[in-house]
Amino acid sequence: MTEIDWVYMAEVADKVGTSVARSWNIVEKDDVKQHILLHAYERRPMLEEHFHNEVFVWEFCRKVGRQFASAERDARDVEDGRYYYTPDEAKMALGTFIYTDEEMGGMLGKRDDLLSCRITDNLMSARNDAKMAFNRLQKATQAVLMKRYVYGLPPVNDTERKASNRALDALARQMNRDIRKVAA
């Protein structure tokens, strides 16, 4: 085991913080640096094991910095006062993928009763947002979403269930990012 050189670690965290702050305008360099160093301190045993590997140290810092920036962006999205898609709304939008646009248009107002409106304009816009976001996801994530939420196949085990929940969260996050790009 190698002892951690905290001066070197702070230099790397500073450089990574600068890079992340330049790419993610939502965060400040010093906040990223502080988060990287805190994360490194909390994971000292694992970091000591691999500290001799310079590439590992840089990748560790980059990953932690990007995760911090992403979490800050997600927090801002929830609190910015704009519409925010939830995973349940993303799931409802995915459920409409089995229909063509013409079929969906023909269903507007047809299955309504006094208590609810099953196909609404909101669902149509959510469907469009989901389509756009779906195409930006990785192919493996798309396959999980199609299997579980479009085709309706149940998960085989707990791992598959968790993967489908993570994929649904990823879709909702991407939908929210996309609508904020359009609004900006």
Summary of the structure (lengths in Angstrom):
residues: 184
radius of gyration: 21.4
end to end distance: 48.9
largest distance: 69.5
contacts: 503
relative contact order: 0.10
helix: 75%
strand: 0%
